[in-house]
Amino acid sequence: MTDLHGLGTALVTPFKNDGSIDFDALKRLLDKQIAGKVDYIVVLGTTGEVATLSEGERLQVRTFIKDYIAGRLPLVLGVGGNNTAAVCETLRNADLDGFSAILSVCPYYNKPSQEGLFRHFCAIAEVSPLPVILYNVPGRTGVNLLPETVMRIYEAHPDKIYGIKEASGNIEQIKHLISLASHSPQGGLLVISGDDGFAAEVMKAGGAGLISVLSNAFPEEAGRLVRDADLRLQAEMAPLISLLFKEGNPSGIKTVLAQQGVISNILRLPLVPNSPKVRIELADELSAKRWL
């Protein structure tokens, strides 16, 4: 298993003015990640607007990234959904060559119980040919994968459950999970921050890294958050991180990437670009930090 400690970028999907995928911009974005020394890239996660991509487009994106990266960085593929059978069928049939693990989000909208979440992820673990990183983001899914359930899933499939991207927004819950994982007889479960704003705190508590939105535009700075567990830097970056998510993700990070000249500021409905007010606020914040 490839080591996935450190900084992973939850990659955006660039689009052209006509709404098609902009592969030239995607190449520039990937070059930025390599130059910024991220440790791995998450492909077709929720930040990549995967819900609005057709199956053919998803295949194009993951094939393009796999071929362009050509082994220079580990790749994690987002494979999730709220239909357990459909997720399992995808994992049985997909060509996962070139990927090190899958990232699978909690089922959304259905709001399953903890028992339902346990059975969902066990079903995925049983069929996945790759290690699985669970993804808890209750603000998006409507359900919170509790630490005790995480450990129950892990202890049922310690050979397949590699870690969890924890984006509950509850630092005490995350610390509790890290403590449970550290005392597990199996050992080895990685607890990865899914929130840029909590990254340093999670690292201080014993976390394994960060899957970041911020690192699309600022891989070096996000790397410092992880590498140094720098609470001062985390506090300094808090206003920027708050603005990035003020009108939804990836609206904020696409605004910044467009200001950097990396991609065009285009999203697919139902997402839209930031309002002029937030675009100005982001530009002012970055100018004050001298990051533009």
Protein Blocks (a to p, Z undefined) as FASTA:
>chain_A
ZZfehjdddddddddfkopacfklmmmmmmmmmmnopabdcehiaklommmpcfklmmmm
mmmmmmmnnomaccddddddjbfklmmmmmmmpccehiabdcddddehklpafklmmmmm
mmmmmmmmbdcdddddfklnopacdfklmmmmmmmmmmlmnbdcdfehpaklmmmmmmmm
mmpmkgoiacddfbfklmmmmmmnopabdcdfklmmmmmlmmmmmmnopaklmmmmmmmm
mmmmmnopaklmmmmmmmnomaccddddfbdcddfklmmmmmmmmmmnopZZ
